[in-house]
Amino acid sequence: MNEHWKRTTEIVLKELTKMTKDDYNEQLRKAKTVAVMNILIKEKLLPLALDGVAYDRASSLFSMKKVAPLVTKLSFTVLAKYGYTDDTNCDGVEVQIRPVNEDYSLTTDEAFKAAGDHNIIEWLALLTSQYVFNKPEEFVVYRDSSIFLYDPTQAKFAQEDVPALPDGKYLGIGASKSVSIVEGPGRKGCGPILTIDVLKTAFHYDEQPAHEKLAEMMKVRVNDLEKIYQRLAAKLSDAAQLFRGLSLHTTHTKKPLEVRLKKFWNGRQQPSFEIEGRKQTVAQYFAEKYQIKLKYPSYYLVDDKDRIFPLETLKLAWVFEEAKKEKIEYTLWLQSDRLHLHAELKALEQRHQLLAQDLRFVRTTELGKRDTFKNILMKMNCKLGGLSHKVVDTSRILNQRVLIIAVDFSHPAPTAPGKPPASPSVLGWSANCEREMQYFTGDFKFIRSRAADERSTIDGPLKEVFKEALSRFKKSQRNFPEFAVLYRGGVSEGQYPTLISTEVPLFEQAAREVSEFFLNSHYAFQGTAKTPKYTILKNGNAVGNLKSMSEIQAFTHALTFMHSIVNQTITLPVPLKVAAECAKRGNNNFRAETELHLHNGVGLDDVEMLNREMVYSRKELSSRRFNA
């Protein structure tokens, strides 16, 4: 589904069925998709009854009857008729419905098989959600399984059941549900079950004026905000972190504008600007333009477009700095299950070089489980430089001075022709270049987008990675490695000759520039996610016990035990896993820093600046497994 919006010179499409991490906009989009589906049925454009479909409010629709492909556009007139919108700039909604394939079908018999089709479980989960999906005025649903009441008192809950909480929040009441297939005794009586649990979580009050929200967060009376501005000014940056992610709307404009906080205005002078050759303060402008006399003229919000708004004209829809001052090395964050701030948290970790472990609140309910508690502690230990366990190396390969390096890439998603990518490509790497030979650290480097196949672009950063790994190994071991093993991820068979002719010599050049030593190189690439395939592209003069295919296989297998945050093997050798995670971290950090405005106008082509400011190399956490 796409909304068509008229702009000055073109029609702009707004996709309704795409996924978003933003809770507020997700609810808006899903309410619209349900409304559009209802209009299609009422207008008889879709020959179905509402109780004959299971719709996920996005791009999946199950029907009890076969539906012919449909491509149509609902006009503004039709949309307005059903109260969808009264904005004449809306030029309609385009809808396309197509079958997954011609022969696709589900039968309810699948629900009574032990190895039931995942699609039947998805269908049952959607089917049991249709009532709440079609009553958006009564329920709010997150991730299709967490259902909350808009007004619990209408469901006979008392007011004391929804108490007010600190920071301008209240306790919301709802339920979580799931569908699964279970077996009866003796592998008989298999069938689906619906599990429902009571769910409570904190919500921000809807429609609350932003200045009241700030007062509650700062623990002061609303009427005292202006009096104690000087005392609160120093704390506004902390308050900005609490506001981040909230959707605010203007109250002074005819059509409410959505505003996202970037920062609070902290200038000593009133913000001002020139209009028609005359300088005006924001307070004067609001008095003349909107006849609004500001009660709190010291409090202004600057949004992500650098627009300035008085805080009182908005309503609702930094810890790292303090920790660093206190010389804290590690922080553990408990994050609400409704938030999705992992990428932002990791960007701030890199920015402040302060280790941050992110723990979903739901995991705290599992701390009584031995494996959950063990995993949290093992991650903590690994981040702080510890080793949770060591592999007993019967072949004694790891007892030699062997440098193990892995390289992988992360690329931005493909874009339309002529449209630049959203972020640069990232080269992730990992190596055992610290004092403990089984401890793998890593980092990443930014390169021009999707340039992994362009040698002129990749050779320089790759050589720098090799030199850094060799230098750090020499520093920690007080000697150069006897030999090295290189793993290379994300390579197609057609690239083998290029790797042999370019990347192996690159490592040899880096070794000569650092110092002379004997080198034995191996390259491997990752195949499918579950069953990796390894190909030996070059095996130099065999050293130690890496002389045969079986010995190389045993060596690679030993590396899968070294993840250190779980007490079992993983699919890939740990250095390749860490390299891939570093590449992913670099990509996520760039996007998060862009959203948080942590870098000042750094563009996609400023890779040198990105590689100075946004990587871990030569910084405090470079010797830590920060992505454990």
LUMRONU-533763 format. One record per residue: x, y, z of N, C-alpha, C, CB in turn; residue in three letters. Coordinates in steps of 0.1 Angstrom, whole numbers, plus 5000, padded with zeros to 4 digits. Glycine has a CB too. Layout:
// LUMRONU-533763
XYZXYZXYZXYZAla ...
END
This chain:
// LUMRONU-533763
500849885000500050005000500950125000499050005012Met 500650224991501350354991500350464991502250354978Asn 500550565000499850684999500450774989499850755013Glu 499650844981500150944971499851084977499450924957His 500951164978500851304983501251404973501651314996Trp 500451504971500751604961501751704967499451674957Lys 502851724960503751824964503851934953505251764967Arg 504652034954504652144945504852094930505752244948Thr 505752004928506051974914505951824911507452014910Thr 505551744921505551594919504651534929506951544921Glu 504351404927503651314936504651234944502651224928Ile 504551244957505451164966504751044972505951264977Val 505350934971504750804976505250784991505150684967Leu 504350744999504650705013504150565015503950805023Lys 505150475017504750335018504150305032506050245016Glu 503050245032502350215045502750075051500850225043Leu 503149985042503349845047504849825051502949755036Thr 505749925050507049895054507249885069508050005048Lys 508249815073508549805088509249925093509349675091Met 509049955105509850065111510050035126509050195110Thr 511250085131511550065145510850175154513050075147Lys 510250275148509650385155508250335160509550515147Asp 508050325173506750275178505550365173506750265193Asp 505750495174504650585171504250575157505050735175Tyr 505250585148504950585133504450445129506050625125Asn 504950345136504450205133502950195136505250105142Glu 502550255147501050245151500250325141500850295165Gln 500750445136500050525126499850445113500750655124Leu 500950385109500950315096499950195097502350265092Arg 500050125108499250005109497750035110499649915120Lys 497450145117496050185118495550225104495850305127Ala 496350285096495950325082495750195073497050415076Lys 496650095074496449975066495249905069497649885068Thr 494849895082493549835086492349915080493449825101Val 492450045081491350135075491250105060491650285078Ala 492350105053492350085039491749945036493750095033Val 492149845043491549705041490049705043492249605050Met 489549775053488149785055487449855044487849855069Asn 488049965039487450045028487349955015488250165025Ile 488349875013488349785001487249685002489649705000Leu 486949635014485849535016484549605014486049465029Ile 484349725021483149795020482749845006483149915030Lys 483749874999483549924985483449804975484650014981Glu 483549684981483449564973484549554962482049564966Lys 485649614965486749604956487549474959487749724957Leu 487349424971487949304976486749214980488949324988Leu 486549104972485249024974485448934986484948944962Pro 485648994998485848915010485048975021487348895014Leu 484748895032484148945044485248975054483048855050Ala 485049065063486149105072486448985081485649215081Leu 485448895084485748775092486348665084484548735100Asp 486648685071487148575063488648595060486348565050Gly 489248695066490648725063491448735076490848855055Val 492748705075493648735086494748825081494248595092Ala 494848945085495749045080496649095091494949165074Tyr 497949105087498949135097499249285098500249065094Asp 498349365091498449515091499749565083498449565105Arg 500349475076501449515068501349445054502849475075Ala 502149345051502149295037501749145036503549305032Ser 501149095047500748955046499248945049501448865057Ser 498548875039497048865040496748715037496348955030Leu 496048655047495548515045494048525043495848425058Phe 493548445034492048445031491548305030491848525018Ser 490248285035489648155034489248125019488448155043Met 489148235011488848214997489948254988487548294993Lys 490048194976491048244967490748384962491248144955Lys 491748464962491548604958492348634945492048704969Val 491648694936492248734923493248844926491248764912Ala 494348854918495248974920494449104918496348964909Pro 494849204926494149324926495149444926493249344939Leu 494949534917495749664916494749774915496849664905Val 494649854925493649964924494150084932492249914930Thr 493450194930493750314938492550374943494550414928Lys 492550394956491350464963491550614962491250414978Leu 490650684957490750824955490550904968489750874945Ser 490851024968490651114980489251114984491151254977Phe 488351114974486851124976486451004984486051134963Thr 486850884980486550764987487150755001486950634979Val 488350795002489050805015488350895025490550845014Leu 487951015020487251115029485951065033487151245021Ala 485250985024483950935027483950845040483450855015Lys 485050775042485150685053485950745065485750555049Tyr 486250875064487050945074488450905075486350905087Gly 489050855064490450825064491350945065490850745051Tyr 490951055057491751175058490851295053493051165049Thr 491151415057490451535052491451625045489651605062Asp 492751575044493751655038493751645023495151615043Asp 493451755016493251745001494551724994492651874996Thr 495651735001496951704995497151554993498151765003Asn 496351474999496351334997495651294984495651255009Cys 496451244975495951214961495451064960497051234951Asp 495350994972494750864971495750764977494350824957Gly 495250634978496150524982496150414972495550474996Val 497350374968497450264958497650134965498650294949Glu 496850034961496849904967497149794957495549874974Val 498149704960498349594952498249464960499749604945Gln 497549364956497349234963497749124952495949214969Ile 498749054956499148944947499348814955500448984939Arg 499148694949499348574956500848544958498648454949Pro 501248474968502648434970503048354958502848344983Val 502348254954502448184941501148124938503648084942Asn 501048074926499748014921499247894929499847984907Glu 500247814934499847694941499847704956500747584936Asp 500147814961500247834976498947814983500847964980Tyr 498947724993497747705001498147655015496747614994Ser 497247665025497447605038496247535041497747715049Leu 496347425049495247345054495347335069495147205048Thr 494147345076494247335090494747205096492847355096Thr 494847105087495446975092496846995096495346875080Asp 497547095090498947125094499047155109499547235086Glu 498047205115498147245129498147125138496947335133Ala 497847005133497746885141498846795138496446815139Phe 499946845132501146775130502246825139501646775115Lys 503046735144504146775154505046875147504846645159Ala 505446845135506346935128505447025119507446865119Ala 504647105125503647185117504347295109502647255127Gly 503747325098504247435089504247565097503447445076Asp 505447635096505547765103504447855099506847825101His 504047845086502947935081501647915088502847915066Asn 501347795092500047775099500047835112499747615100Ile 501247835119501347905132501248055130502747865139Ile 501848105120501748245117500248285114502548285105Glu 499548195107498148225104497248225116497648125094Trp 497548125125496748115138497048235147497047985145Leu 498348275147498648395155497948515150500248415155Ala 497848535137497148655131495648645133497448665116Leu 495148515132493748495134493248535147493348355131Leu 494048505158493748535171493948685175494448445181Thr 494548765165494748905168493748995160496148935164Ser 492948935152492149015143491149115150491348935134Gln 490649065162489649145169490349275174489149075181Tyr 491549265180492249385185492749465173493349345195Val 493249405162493749475151492649575145494249385140Phe 491349525146490349605140489649705149489249505134Asn 490249715161489649815171490849895176488949745183Lys 491449975167492650055171492250165181493250115159Pro 490950195182490550295192490550245206489250355189Glu 490550105208490550045221491849975225489449935221Glu 492649935215493849855218495049915210493649705214Phe 496249905216497449925209498249805209498250055215Val 498749755198499449625196500849655191498649535187Val 501849595198503249605194503749465190504149655206Tyr 504449455179505049335174504049225173506149285183Arg 502749255171501649165169501349065180501949085156Asp 502049085191501848985202501749055216503048885203Ser 502049175217501849255230500749345228503249325233Ser 499649325235498449395234498149475246497249305231Ile 497849605245497649695256496249765255498749795259Phe 495649795266494349865266494650015266493449825278Leu 493950085257494050235258493450285271493350295246Tyr 492350235275491650285287491250155296490350365284Asp 492150115305491949995313490650005321493049975322Pro 490250125325489050145333487750095325488850285337Thr 487750095312486650045304486549895305486850095289Gln 487649835309487749685310487549645325488949625304Ala 487049735333486749715347487949705356485949585349Lys 489049765352490249785360489949915368491549795352Phe 490449915381490350035389491450125386490349995404Ala 491250255390492350355387493650315394491850495392Gln 493550255406494750215413495550105406494450175427Glu 494850045396495549935388496549995378494549845382Asp 496350125375497150195365497850315372496350235352Val 498650295382499250415389500150495381499950365401Pro 500350625385501250715379502750665383501050855382Ala 503650685374505050645376505950775374505550535366Leu 507150765379508050885377508250915363509450855384Pro 508751035360509151085347507951095337510150995340Asp 506751125343505551145335505151025328505851255325Gly 505150905334504650785328503550725337505850685327Lys 502950625331501950545339502050395336500450595336Tyr 501450315344501550175342500450125333501550095355Leu 500850075321499850025311499649875314500350045297Gly 498349835311497949695313497549635300496749695323Ile 498049505299497749435286498049285288498549495275Gly 498349225277498549085276499549055265497248995275Ala 500348945267501148895256500648755252502648885260Ser 500648725239500048605235501048535225498748625229Lys 500948405224501748325214500948205211503148295219Ser 501248155199500648025194501747925192499748045181Val 501547805196502547695194501847565192503547695206Ser 502647465187502147335185502647245196502447275171Ile 501747175203502247085214501746945211501747135228Val 502446845217502046705216501446655229503246615212Glu 500546565228499946495240500746375244498546455237Gly 500346305254501146185258501246085247500446115270Pro 502346015246502645915236502645965222501545815237Gly 502946095220503046165207501746165200504046095198Arg 500646165208499346175203498646305207498446045206Lys 497546335201496746455205497546585202496546445220Gly 498346585192499046705188498146815183500146675177Cys 498346935187497447045182498047175187496047025187Gly 497347285182497847425185497247465199497347525175Pro 498047545206497647605219497847755218498347545231Ile 497047835225497147975226497548015240495848055222Leu 498748075242499248105255499048255257500648065257Thr 498448295268498148435271498748465285496648475270Ile 499548575287500048615300499748765302501648595300Asp 499548795314499348935318500649015315498848955333Val 500449135310501649215307501449355312501849215291Leu 502449415318502349555323503649625319502149555339Lys 503549745315504749825312504549965313505249785297Thr 505550045314505450195315505150265302506650255322Ala 504250355302503950435290504050585293502450395284Phe 504450655283504350805284502850845282505250875274His 502450955290501151005288500951065275500751105299Tyr 499851025268499551095255499051235257498451015247Asp 499351325248498851455248499451545259497351455249Glu 500451495266501051575277501851685272501851485287Gln 501651815276502551925272503951895275502052055279Pro 504851925266506251895267506951965279507051935255Ala 506452085283507152155294506752085307506752295295His 505452025308505051945320505951815321503551915319Glu 506151755309506951635309508351665314507051585294Lys 508951775310510251815314510351835329510751945307Leu 509251905334509251935349509151805357507952015352Ala 508451705352508351575359509651505358507251495353Glu 510351515347511651445346512651505354512151445331Met 512651645356513651715364513251725378513851855358Met 512051665382511551665396511351805402512551585404Lys 510751895394510452025398508952055395511452135392Val 508452165401507052205398507052285385506452295410Arg 505952265378505852325365506052485366504552295358Val 505352535376505352685378506752735381504352725388Asn 507652645386508952695390510052685378509452615402Asp 509552635367510552605356511352735352509852555344Leu 510652845350511252965346512153025357510253075342Glu 511753015370512453075381513853005383511653055394Lys 513852875380515152805383515852765371514852675392Ile 515652835360516252795347517752785348515852905336Tyr 518352885355519852885356520352755362520353005363Gln 519652705372520052585379519852465371519252575392Arg 518752465362518452345354519152345341516952345351Leu 519752465337520352475323521452365321520952605321Ala 522252345332523352245331522852105329524252255343Ala 521652085333521051945333520251915320520251915345Lys 520052015312519251995300519751895290519052135293Leu 521051875290521551775280521151635285523151785280Ser 521151615298520651485303519151475300520851475319Asp 518351575302516951575299516751545284516251705303Ala 517651595276517451565261517551415258518551645253Ala 518451345266518551195264517151135268519651145272Gln 516551185278515251125282514151155272514851175296Leu 514251265265513251295255513551225241513251455252Phe 514751175239515051125226514151005223516551085226Arg 513651005211512850895207511350925208513150765214Gly 511051025216509651065218509151145206509451145231Leu 507851115202507251195191506451305197506351105183Ser 506851435194506151555199505451615187507251655205Leu 504351685191503551755180503251895184502251675178His 503251985174503052125177501552145180503452215165Thr 501252245189499852275192499452415187499752285208Thr 500452485181500152625176499852625161501252715180His 500152525154499852525139498552455136501052445132Thr 497952495125496652445121496752295119496152505108Lys 497752245112498052105111499252065120498252065096Lys 499051985130500151945139501351895131499751845149Pro 502551945135503751905129504451805138504752025125Leu 505051695133505751605142507151655143505751465136Glu 507651655156508951715159509751605167508851845167Val 511051585163511851495171513051585177512451385162Arg 513251565190514251645196515651615192514151635211Leu 516451715189517851705187518651745200518351785175Lys 518251865205518851915217517952025223520251965215Lys 518252065235517552185240518452305238517352165256Phe 517752415235518552545233519152575246517552655228Trp 520552605246521252635258522052765257522152515262Asn 521552845248522252975247521853075259521953045234Gly 522753165262522453255273521453365268523653325278Arg 521453385255520553485249519353415242521253575238Gln 518253485241517053435235517353405220515853535236Gln 516853285215517053255201516353365192516653115197Pro 516953405182516353505173516753475158516853645177Ser 516053545149516253525135515753655128515553395130Phe 516053665115515653775107514453735098516753835099Glu 513453825098512253795089511853935083511153735097Ile 511853935070511554055063512454175067510054095065Glu 513754145069514754245072514654295087514554365063Gly 513854225095513754275109514154155118512254315112Arg 514954185128515354085137514354065148516754115144Lys 513953935150512953905160513453785169511653875154Gln 513053785182513253675190512153575187513353705205Thr 512353445191511253345189510053385197511753205193Val 510253435209509153475218508353585211509653525231Ala 509053685205508353795198507553745186509253905194Gln 508153655179507553595167506253525171508453495160Tyr 506253445181505053375185503953465190505353265196Phe 504353575197503353675201502653745190504053775210Ala 503453775179502853845168502153745158503953915160Glu 502753635155502253545145501053465151503353445141Lys 501153415163500153325168499353375180500753195172Tyr 499753505184499153565196499353475208497653595194Gln 500453425210500853335221501953405229501253195216Ile 501653435242502653485251503253375258502053595260Lys 504553355256505253235262505353255277506653215256Leu 504953145285505153145299506553105303504053055305Lys 507153025295508452975298509453005287508452815300Tyr 509753135285510553185274512053135274510553325273Pro 512453065284513853015285514052885279514353025299Ser 512952815277513052675273512652655258512152585282Tyr 513552615250513352595236513952455232513952705227Tyr 513352395222513752265217514252285202512652165217Leu 515452225199515952235186515752095180517452275185Val 515052085168514851955163515851905153513451945156Asp 515751795146516751735138516851815125516451595134Asp 515951915122516152005110516652145115514752015103Lys 517052145127517552275133516552385134518752325125Asp 515252345135514152435138514052455153512852395131Arg 513652575157513552605171512052615175514352735175Ile 511652545186510252545190510252585205509552415187Phe 509352675210509152685224508652555230508252805227Pro 509252515241508852385246507352375250509652355259Leu 506752485254505352475258504452465247505052605266Glu 504952485234504052465223504052325217504452565212Thr 504752235224504852095220504152005230506252055218Leu 503651895225503051795234503551655230501551805234Lys 503351565239503851425237503051345227504051355250Leu 503451285221502951165214503851055220502951175197Ala 522451255292523651185289524351115301524551275282Trp 524250995301524850915312526350885309524150775313Val 526650865296528050835292529150935297528150815277Phe 528751065296529751165300530051155315529251305297Glu 528951135323529151135338529951005341527751135345Glu 529650895335530350775338531850785335529750655330Ala 532150855324533550865320534250955330533650935306Lys 533551055335534251145345534551065358533251265348Lys 533650975361533950885373534850775370532550835378Glu 535450775359536450665355535850525355537650675364Lys 534650515352533950385351534350325338532350405352Ile 534650195338535150125326534050045319536250025330Glu 533050015327531949925321530649965326532249775325Tyr 529649955317528249985321527349875316527750125316Thr 526349845325525349745321523949815320525249625332Leu 523349805308522149875305520949785304522249955292Trp 519849815312518649735311517649815302518049715326Leu 517349765291516549835281515149775280517249835267Gln 514149865280512749825279512649745266511849945279Ser 511749645266511449565255510749645243510649445258Asp 510249765246509549845236510549935229508449925243Arg 511749945234512750035228513649955219513550105239Leu 514250015209515149955200516350045198514449925186His 517150065209518250155210519650095210518050245222Leu 519749965206520949895207522049965198520849755202His 521750005186522650065177523150205182522050085163Ala 522150285188522550415194523450395206521250485198Glu 523150295214523950265226525450235222523350155234Leu 525550155211526950115207527650225200526849995197Lys 526950315194527550435188528150525199526550515179Ala 527350535210527850615221529050545228526650645231Leu 528950415229530150335234531350375227529850185234Glu 531350375214532550405206532950545208532350375191Gln 531950635208532250775209532950815222530950855208Arg 532550745233533050775246534050675251531950795256His 534350565243535250465247534950405261536650515246Gln 533650375263533150325276532350195272532250435283Leu 532750085277532049955274530649965279532849845281Leu 529749915270528349915274527749775270527550025266Ala 527149705280526449585277524949605277526849475287Gln 524249565267522849595265522049465269522549635251Asp 521149485278520349365283518849405282520749335298Leu 518149325274516749345273516049315286516149255262Arg 515049395289514349385302513749245304513249485304Phe 513349185293512749045294513748945299512149005280Val 515048975296516048875300516148875315517348905294Arg 515848985322515948985337515048895343515749125342Thr 513948855336512948755342513548615341511648775335Thr 514648605333515148465331516448445339515448445316Glu 516748545348518048535355518148405364518248655364Leu 516948355367516948225375517448105367515548205381Gly 517448125354517848015345519448015344517248025331Lys 520047905347521447905348522147945335521847755351Arg 521647905323522347935311522248085308521747865299Asp 521148155311520948295309521948375317519548345312Thr 521948345330522848415339524348395335522648365354Phe 524648265331526048235327526448315315526148085324Lys 525448325305525748405293526048545296524648385283Asn 525248605305525448755308526848775314524348805318Ile 527248685324528448695330529648665321528548595342Leu 529548575312530548545302530748665293530248415294Met 529748725288529848845280530548955288528448895275Lys 530148975300530749075308532249055310530049085322Met 532648925313534048895314534848915302534148745319Asn 534248875290534848895277535149035274534048825266Cys 534049125276534249265273535349325282532849335276Lys 535449285294536449345303537849285301536049315317Leu 538049205291539349155287539649015293540349245293Gly 538648945299538848815304538648705294537948795316Gly 539048585297538848465288538048365296540248405284Leu 536848335291535948245299536448105299534548255293Ser 537048065288537647925288538747915277536547815285His 539547815278540647795268540447665262542047815275Lys 540847655249540847535242542147455244540547555227Val 542047335248543247255250543647205236542947125259Val 544847255232545347235219546247115218546047355213Asp 545646995215546446875215547546875204545546755213Thr 547346945194548346955183549447055186547746975170Ser 549147135196550147245200550347355190551447185204Arg 549347365180549447475170549347605177548347455159Ile 548347615186548047745193549047775203546647745199Leu 549947685207551047715216552247785209551547595223Asn 552147785196553247855188552748005187553447785174Gln 553648085182553348225179552648235166554548315180Arg 551348205166550548205153549648325154549748075151Val 549648405144548748515142547548475134549448645136Leu 546348485139545148445132544348575128544248345140Ile 544148605116543448725111542248685103544348815103Ile 541148755104539948725096539448865091538848655104Ala 538848865079538348985073537048955067539349035062Val 536049055068534749035062534249185059533748965072Asp 533149185052532649315047531149325051532849335032Phe 530649455052529249485054528949595044528849525068Ser 527949575036527549675026526149735028527649615012His 525949855025524549915026523649845016524550065023Pro 522349855019521349795010521449854996519949805016Ala 521149784986521049844972520049954971520749734962Pro 520350054963519450164962518950184947520150304967Thr 518050264945517550284932518550354923516250374932Ala 518550334910519550394901519650544903519250364886Pro 520850594905521050744906520950794920520050814898Gly 520450704930520350744944521550694952518950684950Lys 522150784959523350744967523050644978524150864972Pro 523950564982523650474993523550545006524750364994Pro 522950485016522650555029523950555038521550485036Ala 524850465035526050455044527150395036525750375057Ser 528450415041529550355034529650205036530850425038Pro 530450135028530749995031531749995043531249925018Ser 531749875049532649865061533449735060531749865074Val 534749745062535649635063535849595078537049665056Leu 535349485082535549435095536649335096534249375101Gly 537449345107538549255109538749205123539849315104Trp 539349095125539649045139540948965139538448955144Ser 541648975150542848905152543148875166544048985145Ala 544048775169544448745182545748825185544648595184Asn 545748955186546949035187547149085201546849145177Cys 546449025211546649065225547548965232545349085232Glu 547748985245548648895253548148755253548848945267Arg 546848735255546248605255546048555240544948595263Glu 546648445236546548405222545248365218547548295220Met 544348325227542948285223541948385225542648155231Gln 542348515227541448625229541448705216541848715241Tyr 540348715209540248785196539548925198539448695187Phe 540249025194539749155194539449195179540649265200Thr 538949305176538749345162538349495161537549265157Gly 538149535149537849675146537249675132539049775147Asp 536949795127536449815113537049935107534949815113Phe 536949935094537350055086536350085076538750035079Lys 536050215073535050255063535750265050534450385067Phe 535050215039535550235026534350285017536050105020Ile 534650335005533550384997532550274994534150434984Arg 531350314994530250214993530350114982528850284992Ser 530149984987530149864977531449864969528949874969Arg 532549894975533849894968534749774971534550024970Ala 534149664976534949554980535649484969534049454988Ala 535149514957535749444945536649544937534649394935Asp 536749664942537549764935538949774942536949904935Glu 539949714937541249694943541849834948542249624935Arg 541649934939542250064943541650124955542050164931Ser 540450084959539750134970540050054983538250144968Thr 540149924981540249834992541649804997539549704990Ile 542649804987543949764990544649845002544849764978Asp 544449975001545050055012544550025026544750205009Gly 543250025028542649995041543049845046541150005042Pro 543049755036543349615040544849605044543049525028Leu 545749675037547149665041547349735055547949745031Lys 546549845058546649905071546249805082545850035071Glu 545149735079544649635089545749525092543349565083Val 546349475081547449375083548549435091547949325069Phe 549049555088550149615095549749645110550549755089Lys 548549685113548149705127548049575134546749775127Glu 547549475128547549345135548949295138546749235127Ala 549849305129551249255131551949345142552049265118Leu 551749475141552349555151551849535165552149705148Ser 550549515166549949485180550349345185548449495179Arg 550549255176550949115180552449125185550949015168Phe 553249205178554649225182554749285195555449305172Lys 553849385198553849465210553449375222553049585210Lys 552349295220551849205231552649085233550449165228Ser 553249025223554048905224555548925225553748805213Gln 555949055223557349085223558149015213557949065237Arg 557448975202558148905191557148895180558648765195Asn 557648875168556748855156556248715156557548895143Phe 555148695149554548565148555448475139553148565141Pro 555448345143556148245135555448225121556348115142Glu 554148225121553448215109552048275111553348065104Phe 551248295100549948355101548948275094549948495096Ala 547648275099546548215092545548325089545948095100Val 545148335076544148445072542848375068544748525061Leu 541748425074540448375069539748495062539548325081Tyr 539148465051538448575043537048545041539248605030Arg 536048625046534648595044534048665033533948635057Gly 532848615028532148685018532748685004531848825022Gly 533248575000533948564987533348464978535448534989Val 533148504965532548414955533748334949531748484945Ser 533448224942534548144936535148224925533948014930Glu 534448314918535048394908536148484912534048464900Gly 536148514926537148604931538448544936536548684942Gln 538448404936539648334940540948384934539548184938Tyr 541048394921542348434915542748574919542148434900Pro 541748664921542048804925542648804939540848894925Thr 542048724948542548714962544048664962541748624970Leu 544348564954545648504954546648604949545648374946Ile 546248674939547148764932547348904939546748794918Ser 546348944947546449074953546449074969545249154949Thr 545549004975545549014990546648944997544148964995Glu 547048824992548148754998549448844997548448614991Val 549748894985550948984984550749104993551149034970Pro 549549154995549349275004549849235018547949315005Leu 549449115023549949075036551449065037549248945041Phe 552049005026553448995026554149135026553948915014Glu 553549225019554149365019554049425033553449455009Gln 552949405039552749465053553749395062551349435058Ala 553949265061554949195070556349255068554949045067Ala 556749275055558049335052558249475058558349335037Arg 557149555057557249685062557349695078556049775058Glu 556649595084556749585099558149525103555549505105Val 558449415097559749345099559649215091560049315114Ser 560849155089560849025082560548905091562249005075Glu 559748815087559548685094558948585085558648715107Phe 558948465089558448355080556948355080558948215084Phe 556248345068554848355067554248235060554448475058Leu 553148185066552348075060550948125060552547945068Asn 550348155048549048215047547948115042549048325037Ser 546748125048545648045044544448135042545247935054His 543648115032542448195029541248105030542448275016Tyr 540148145036538948065036537748155033538747985049Ala 536648105028535448195026534248125032535248225012Phe 533348205036532048155042531048115032531448255052Gln 530547995032529447955023528147985029529547805020Gly 527247885031525947905037526147935051525047785034Thr 525047995057525148035071525347925081523848115074Ala 524747805078524747695088525847595085523447625087Lys 526247585073527247485069528347555061526647365062Thr 529347615068530347695061531247595052531247765070Pro 531647655041532547575032533847655032531947565017Lys 534947585033536247645033537147595022536947605047Tyr 537847685015538647655004540047705007538147704991Thr 541047625006542447665008542947734995543347555012Ile 543147864995543547934983545047934982542948074983Leu 545747944993547147944992547747885005547748084989Lys 548647795004549347735016550747745014548847585019Asn 551447845021552847865019553647745024553347985026Gly 554947765026555747655031555247605045557247695032Asn 554747485046554047445058554947455070553647295056Ala 554447505081555147525093554347455104555347675096Val 555147405114554447345125553647225121553547445133Gly 552347225125551447105123550347135113550847065136Asn 550447245105549447275095549947235081549147425095Leu 550147105080550747055067549746985058551846965070Lys 548646935064547646855056546246915057547646715061Ser 545346875049544046925049543346885063543146865038Met 543546765068542946725081543446815092543246585083Ser 544746855092545246935102544747075102546846945101Glu 544547135090543947265088542447255092544047305073Ile 541747145089540347135093540247125109539747005087Gln 541147055115541147045130541447175136542246935135Ala 542447255130542747385135541547485134543947445127Phe 540847475122539647565120538547525130539147555106Thr 538447395132537347345142537647395156537247195141His 538947395160539347435173538947585175540847425175Ala 539047665164538647805165537147835168539047885153Leu 536347735165534847755167534547735182534147645159Thr 535447695190535247685204535547805212536047565210Phe 536147905206536648025213535848145214537948065206Met 534448125212533548245212533548315226532148205209His 533848235236534048285250532848345257535048395249Ser 531648365249530448415256529448305257529848535248Ile 529748185251528948065253529847945255527948045240Val 529347845262530247725264529947615254530047675279Asn 529947655241529747555231530247615218528147525229Gln 530347535208530847575195529847665188531247455186Thr 530447745178529547825169529847785155529847985171Ile 529047835146529047785132530447825125527947845124Thr 530947935128532147985121533347985131531948125115Leu 534547985125535748015134535548155140537048015125Pro 535948165153535648285160536248415154536148275174Val 537448415149537948535143537048585131539348515138Pro 536548495123535648535112534348585117535448415102Leu 533848525128532548565134532748705139532148475145Lys 533848735146534148865152534348965141535448865161Val 535048935130535249025119533949065113536148955108Ala 533048965111531748995105530949085114530948865103Ala 530949065128530249145137530849285138530349085151Glu 532149295136532849435135532349505123534349415135Cys 532249445112531749505100530349555101531849415087Ala 529549465108528149505110528049625120527349385116Lys 528949615130528949725140529249855134529949695152Arg 530249855125530649985118529450045110531849965109Gly 528749955103527550005096526550055105527049885087Asn 526249985116525150025125525550155132524949925136Asn 526850165136527350295143527250415134528750275147Asn 527550395121527450515112525950565111527850475098Phe 525050465110523650505109523150565122522750385105Arg 523550505133523150555146523750695149523550465157Ala 524950715146525550855148524950955139527150845145Glu 524550915127523751005118522451045125523550945105Thr 521750955130520450975137520651065149519750855140Glu 521751035157521951105169522651235167522751015179Leu 523151265155523851385152525151395160522951515155His 525851285161527051285169528251335160527351145174Leu 528151315147529251365138528751485131529751255129His 529651585129529151715123529351715108529951825130Asn 528351675101528351685086529351595079528651825083Gly 529651485085530551385079529751315068531251295089Val 530251315056529551255045530051115042529551335033Gly 529451055032529750915028531250915022528850865018Leu 531651015016532951015010534151055019532951104998Asp 533751095031534751145041535351025049534251245050Asp 535750915041536150795048537350815057536450685038Val 538250905054539450935062539050985076540451025055Glu 538151085075537651135088536851035096536751255085Met 536050955089535350845096536250745102534450775086Leu 537350715096538350625101539250685112539250575090Asn 539150815114539850875125538850885137540251015122Arg 537650915135536750945146535850835150535851065142Glu 535450745141534450645144534850505145533350655134Met 536150475146536650345148537350325162537650305137Val 537750205165538250185179539850185178537850055184Tyr 540450185167541850175165542550285173542250175150Ser 543650245180544450335188543650415199545150435179Arg 542550345203541750405214541650305226540350445209Lys 541050355237541050275249540550135247540250345259Glu 539450115239538749985238539349905227537350015236Leu 540449945220540949865209541449725213542049945202Ser 541849715226542349585231541249505238543449615241Ser 539949555237538849475243537949415232538049575252Arg 537249315236536249245227534949325229536149095231Arg 534849445224533749535226532449475221534049665220Phe 532549395211531249345205530949205210531349335190Asn 531449165222531049035227529549035230531849005240Ala 
END
